Amino acid sequence: MLMNIHYWMGIRKLQCSHLSVLNKESPLSPLLFAIYLNNIDSIADGVKGALTGTPNFFVTHTLFANDLCLMSNAPNRMQTMLTN
């Protein structure tokens, strides 16, 4: 990342520009994705998920490839997961 500081009408401004982008084809992409999603289940700590067909079995989230689906039977529980 390249950062430049300049002044415009006496106000200090900071400009940032990226020199490179990590694309999906990069060998680092799967590793960085795994590191980022390593603790994704912590968003559902203390939240009762959606009731399934099995009695007393609740699911808070599912993860498939790069898709995350949060599930809950109550809007306030969903909001708790979104704000965690």
Summary of the structure (lengths in Angstrom):
residues: 84
radius of gyration: 20.5
end to end distance: 28.8
largest distance: 66.6
contacts: 158
relative contact order: 0.14
helix: 27%
strand: 31%
